[in-house]
Amino acid sequence: MSERGNKRTLNGIVVSDKMEKTVSVEVERLVKHSMYNKYIRRKKKYKAHDATNECKVGDRVLIIESRPLSKEKNWKIKQIIEKAK
């Protein structure tokens, strides 16, 4: 599968798979606080397209930016890094 241009990729954990061909992926990042210089965890959820419905809750996945697929869905599952136990 060849990609056009530089598309962002993010690493996250599937938190919901109740939708048809869509999963909700939670991505966590560390941000440095400007005053206290401590690192804070920030989480954000993205809806990602899962054409084969093979992702389950707890899977670690790699998502890639894509064209808008629906109102809130702009990401696709590129690969499953680690299956849930």
N, C-alpha and C positions, 0 to 999 in steps of 0.2 A: 504494500500500500504506500504510494508516494504522496507526500504532503506538499502543499503549495505554501511558500512563505514561512515565516517564523510564527508558529502557533504556540501559545502558552500551554504548558503541561503542569498539572498539580497532582500531588499524592494525597490520598485520603482514605477514609474508612466508610463503608456503606452503612448507613443508619436506618434506611427504610427501603424495602423492595415491594411494597404493596401495590404500586402502580404497574400498569401494563407497559412493558418496554421502557420503563424509566426507573432509575434508582436515585435516592437522595444520598449525596456524598458529603461527609463533614471533613473539611480541611483545616488543619491547625497550623498556626505560624507563631513565631516568637517576635515580639516587638519591644524595642528598648524604650523605657519610660524616659521622657525628656528631662525631668527634674531629678528623679531618684536613681537613674541609671540601672534599674533592675529590669530584667526581662519578664514580660507579661505574655501569657498565652492568649491568643485571639483565635476564635473558631468561626467558621462560616460554612453554610450549607449550600451546595450546588446541586441542581437537578441535572442528571446526565442520561444520555440515551444508551440503552442496553438492548440492542436489537435481538439478541438471542435469549434474553431473560435468564442468563446463567449466573448473575451476581446475586449473592445472598447477604443477609445482614452480618456484619463483622468482617467481610472480605476487605483486604487492602487493595486498592485499585489505583491505576494511573488514568487520569482523565485529560482530554485534549480539547482545546477550544475549537468550535466549529461555527458554521452559520446558524442563525436562529432556527430551531426546529419546532418550537411552539412559543407561547407567551413567555415562559420562564426558562426554557431549556436551550442552552447555548453550548453545551459540552457533550462529548461522547466518551464512552469507556474505550480506552486504547488497549489496556491489558489488565488482567488480574495478577497482581504481584504475589499475593498470599491468600489462600483460602482460609475461611474461618474454621476454628477447631470444633 
